[in-house]
Amino acid sequence: MALASLRPLRSRNFALVWSAALVSNIGTWMQGVALGILVYAHTHQAGWTGLVAAAAFIPLGLLSPVGGVMADRHDRRRWLIGTTLAEAACAAALAALVATDHVQPGLVVVVAFVGGAAGAIGFPSYQAMLPDLVPPDDLVGAISLSSAQFNLGRVIGPAAAGLALLHHGYTLTFAINAVSFLAVVLALSLVRLPVQVRAAGGGGVVARMVDGARTARADPGCRSAIVLIAVVALLVSPFIALVPVMSAALGHGSGGTATLVTAQGVGAVIGAMALPSLAERFGRGRMVRLALFVLPVLIVAYGVAPTLWVSTIAFVLVGAGYISVLAGLNSVVQLRAPTVSRGRVLGLFMMALGICYPVGAVVEGAIAGVTGIREVTVGGALVLLGVLGLVRVLRPTLLAALGDPPARVPPGVADDDRAVVPTVELP
């Protein structure tokens, strides 16, 4: 039998979209690295470098709920094609600005923000499409492979950007990213999807967002996953942004940062590949709960590591644990959200991650300036462990809800017959 993490690739639709997304993600990471270097080269100010990075990321937190509404309201495949073409146009615009020598930091930030906004309102459609690309038993594997794809892009993209910048410059780097988006467009045009059940009724974007929030609140699993991803993002996710600070504390510079970032990416790929098989053997809910409690312990080990190499080993484990938490909580939402509301509930999930992570990074970065990076890293992990312990004692249903959804029984079926009724999706 094929490894559970690789089984989704047997589905033609998923294999097409996953492969194209990997190509596009490598291009996106190439552009991200090149943008930071370009802006700093023109301004020699770190503030501009941070601003252009934030401009590409902030829309994820602000606009994901809007993207969720669009994913439920429109044909998801066509909407995703449209937003992907918009991202390609932004990358092409950056290439044109460099080629014509019209690079202005403010204009670059605006283009980066528009591209990030297009991605933010398109990504919920990609997420909501996953259950239509694979059989239900392969969904955790599909989510894990998507996480592995993202981290492969993070490892390959910066290296590819370095080669492109060294030999050909910024124009080619941005042009490669623009072309990479076309791979996604081509893949989406080739996939065959079931007829999408769309949300009924009218109402504007805000009304539909409110309705999606009610849906998320009504399902215990979705509600728990959104609350927990917000807590994790606030307390421990900032370790990602603060890697350069940890590298400096270990007596290393950019080389140490690159080593740690690569270690996390490798660990994430390992974790993503192992999670589906473990979830099948021990149960999805149990694996998510275990990952939540193990992650802060691994981050404590990373925070107290005395040398770069010990820290690197710990960071591989952190990468595996962190991706297990993200993929596990994401799969809870994917499995439990009703089909007609899946995009909006996923939009709320991504909003919680997209807002709480940068807030936590700013707060913990400020605290680290006073207490030290090791103290704030370990402190955040211990606080998360304490919060999870209190939840387990005081609100055990919050963690119990992370298990598989119960079978939905059609009206008129007796309780004694529930065991033989297959799971169905009711409106």
N, C-alpha and C positions, 0 to 999 in steps of 0.2 A: 504493500500500500504506500502511496506517495506520502511524503511528509506533509502533515496537516497544513503547515504554513505555505506550502507550494501548491496545494490542490486548487486554489482559486485560478491559477494560471491555466488550468485545463479548460476553463470557460473562455471561449473565443472573445466574447465581448470584454471581459475583464482584462484579458491578456493584451488586447489592443489598447485599451484606455490606460492601463498601468504602464505599458512600455512608452507610450507617448508622453504620459505625465512625467516619467523619469527623464526623458530628453528635455522636456520643458523646464523641469526643476533644476537640472544642471545649468541650463541657460540663465535661469533666474538667479541662482547663486553666483554665476559669473558676473552678471550685471550688478548685483549687490556689492560685491568686492570692488569692481571697477568704479562704481559710483562714489564709494567712500574715498578711494584714492584720487579720483578726478577732482572732487570738491576740495579735498585737503590741498592738492597741488595748486589750485587756483586761489585759495584763501589762506592757507597755513594756519587755520583755526580749527581746533578739534570740535568746537561747537557746531560748525557747519556740517562736519562729518556725522555727528550725532543727530542733527536735524534731518538730514537726508535719509538716514536709517529709520528714524521715527516716522517720517512722512510715508514710507512704504509699509510700515507695520501698523500704525494707529488705525487706519481704516478697518482693519480686521475686527477690532473691538467695537468701533462705532457703527459700522455698516453691515455686519453679519446678520443682525435681525432683519434688515431690509432685504438682504439677499435671501434669507429664509422665506420671506413673504413671496418673493418672486419665484422661488423654487416650487412653491405650492400653487402658485397662481398661473404660471406659464409652463409650457413644455420645457422640462429641465434640460434636455439635450440641446434644444435650439437656444435657450437662454445662455447656457454655458458656452456654446459656440460664439455667440455675440460678445460676451464679456471677454473671452479669450482673444478674439480679434481686436478688441479695444486695448488689451494688454500688449499685443503685438504692435499696434500702432504707436503706443507710448515708447516702446523700445526702439522702434524705427525713428521716432522723433528725436530720441537721444542721440542715435547714430548720426542723424542729419545735423543736429546742433554742433556735434564735434567736428564733423566733416567740413562744415561751413565756417568753423571757428567762431561760433556764436554762443560759447559756453558762458553762462551767467549763473552763479550759485542759486539765486532765487528762482530762476526759471527751471533749473534742474530739479529743485525741491518740488516745485509745482507739478512737473511731469511725473516725478516719482510718486507723488501723492495720488494723482489721477490713475496711474497704473495700479497702485495699491488698492484704490477704491474699486476699480474694475475687478480685481482679483477677489476682493472681500465680498462683493455682491454676487460673484459667480461661484465661489467655493462651496456654499451650502448646497447648490445644485449638484456638484460633484459628489459631496458626501451623501446626499439623499438618493443619488442614483446607485450607490454601491449595492444595496439589497436587490436591485433589479439586474445586476450584472452577474451574480453568483447564486447558487442554491443557499438556503438558509443555514445549513450546516457549515458552509464555508465562509460565512460572513466575518467571523472573528479573524480568520486567516486573511481575508481581503483587506480588512482594516489594518491588520499588522503589516501586511505587505505594502500598503500605502504608506505606513509610518517608516518602514524600511526604505522605501523609495525616496522619501523626503531626506532621510539621513544619508543615503548613498549620494544624493545630489549635493548635500552639504560637504561631503568628503571630496567628491570629484570636481564640483563646480569651482571652488577657490583655486585648486591646482590648475584646472583648465584656463581659468582667468589669468593666472600668472603667466602661463605660456603664451596666451593670446596677446596680453599686454606687452610682454617682452619682445615679441617678434612682429606684431602687427598694429598694436595700439588700441585705443578706446573704440574707434569706429567699428572695427571688425567685431569686437567683443559685444557691443550692443546689437549689431546686426545679427550675430549668431543667436542671441536671445530672441530677437524678433522672429527669426525663422523657426526657432524651436517651438514657439507657440503654434505654428501651423501644423506641427505633428499632432497636437491635440485636436485641432479642427478636423484633420483628415481622419483620425481614429474615431471621433464622434460621428462623423458622417457615414462610417462603415458599420457601426454597431446597430443591432436590432434589439429594441426594448419592448416590453409589454406596454399596452395602452395605459397611460398614466391616469390614476384617479385624482382629480383635482378638487380643491376645496370648493364647496358649494357656497352660494350666497355672495352678496356684494360687500361693500365697505371699502374704505381706503386702507392705505398701508398701516397707519397707526391702529385702526380697528382690528386688522388681521394680526398685527403683532400682539395686541392684547389677547386676542383669541388663542394665539399660539402659546402665550404665557399661561393662560388658564389650562390649556391642555397639558403643558409640562407640569404644572402644579398638581393636576388631578392624578397623574401617574406617579406612584411612590418611587419607582426606579429612576424615571427621568428627573424628578425633583431632587433625589439624592445625588445623582451624577452631576447635576449642574452646581449644587451647593458644594460638593466635594472638590470639583475641579477649580472652583473659585478659591477655596481654602488652600489647596495645594499650590495654585498659581501665585497666591499672595505670599505664602510663607516659605516655599522652597524653590519654586521655579526661578527666582532671581539668581540662583547659582549660575545660570547660563550667561546672563549679562555680565556677571562679576568674575568670569574666568580670567580676564587680564589682570585684575587686582590680585587674585589668588596666585597667579604666576609670578607677579612681582614679589609677593610675600614669600614665595619659595626661592627667591633670588634669581629669577629668570625673566626674560623680556618676551618679545614677540614669538621667539622660538618655543618657549614654554607654553604660551597661549595656543599656538598651532598644535603642539603635542596633545594638550588637554582637549581641545575641540575635536581633534581627530579621534581621540580615545572615546569621547562621549558618543561620537557618531558610530564607531565600530560597536560599542556596547549596545547602542540602540538597535542596530541591525541584528545583532545576536539575540537581543530580547524579543524583537519583533518576530524572528524566525522560530523562537522556542515557545512563545506564548500560546499559539493555537493548539499545539500538541498537548501542552500542560493543561490548557482549559478543557480539552476533550477528556483527558484522563481524570482530572480532579474536579471539574465543574467550573463554568465561567465565573459565577458569583464568588466562589471560594478563592479563585485565583486573583480576582480584582481586590478582594478584601486583604488577602495576603500581601499583594504588591503595595497596597496603601501603607501597611505597617512596616514592611521591609525597607521601603524607599527612605524614610528619615534616618533609619539606622545606617544605611549605606552612605548617606550624605554626611552623617557625623564622622564616619570613617574617612571620608574625603577631606573633611574640614580639619581633622587632627593629623593627617598624614605629614610626616616630617620632611620628606624629600619629594622632588618632582616625580621620580619613578614610582614611589609608593602611591603618590597621589594619582598618577596615571592609571595604575592598576585599579585603584578604588573608583576612578572616574569611569572606567569601562563598566564596572558593576552598576554605578549610578545611572549610566546611560541605559542599561538594560532594565533597571527598575523603573526609571522614569517613563520610558516608552510603554512599559507594561501597564502603568497607571493610566496614561493618556489613552492608549488603545482600548484598555479594559473599560474605562468609563464611557468612551465614545461608543463602544459596542452595546453598552446598556441602553443608550439613547436610540441607537439604530434599531435595536430589537424591540423596544417597548413603545416607541412613538408611533401613533397611528399613521398610516400611509399618507393621508390627506394633509397631515400636519407635520410630517417628518422634517421638512425643510425649515419650518419656523422653530421647532424645538432644537434642531441642530444649530440654527442661527443663535439662539440664546446660549447654548453650550459654548459656542465659539466666542460669543461676546464676553462671557464670564472669564474665559481664558485670556482673551485679547485685552481686556481692561485691567484685570487683577495682576497679570504678569508685569506690565510696565510700571504700575503703581508700586508693586512690591519691590521692583528693581530700584526705583528712585528712593524709596524709604530705606531699604536695606543698604543701598549704596551710601546714603547719608549717615546711617548708623555706623557702617564700617569705617567711615572716615574718623569716627571718634573712638570706637572700641576695637577696631581691627577686623579684617575680613574673616579670619578663622572664627572669632567669637560670634559674629553675626550669622555665619553659615551654620555653625553648630546650634546656635540659639534658635534659629528659625526651624531647624529640623526637630529639635526637642519640643518646641511649642506645637508643631504639627502632631508629633507623637502623643503629646498630652491631650490635644483636642480629640484625636481619634480614640484615645483611651476613655475620655469622658463620654464621647458619643456611644461607645460600646457599652458602657455601664448605664448611662441615662437615657439614651435613645437608640437601643439596639435595632429597632425597625429601620432606621436610616441606612444601616449597613446591610441588613437582611434584604432590603429591597433591590440590591444590586444583582440578585440572582436572575435566572431566566424568567421571562414573563409567563404568567399562567395562561393556560389554554382558554381562549375566548369561546364561550358556549352559546350557540344560537338560542333565541327565545324558545321556550317550550320543551327544552331537553331536560329531563329529570336529573337530579344530582347524582343518582346511581349510575347514570349513563355517561358521566363526564369522562371517565377513563378511556372510553372508546371513541370520543369525538375528536377529530383532528383540529389543530389550531387553524382558525380562520380569521380573516381581517374584516371586521365589521366597520361600517361607516360611523 
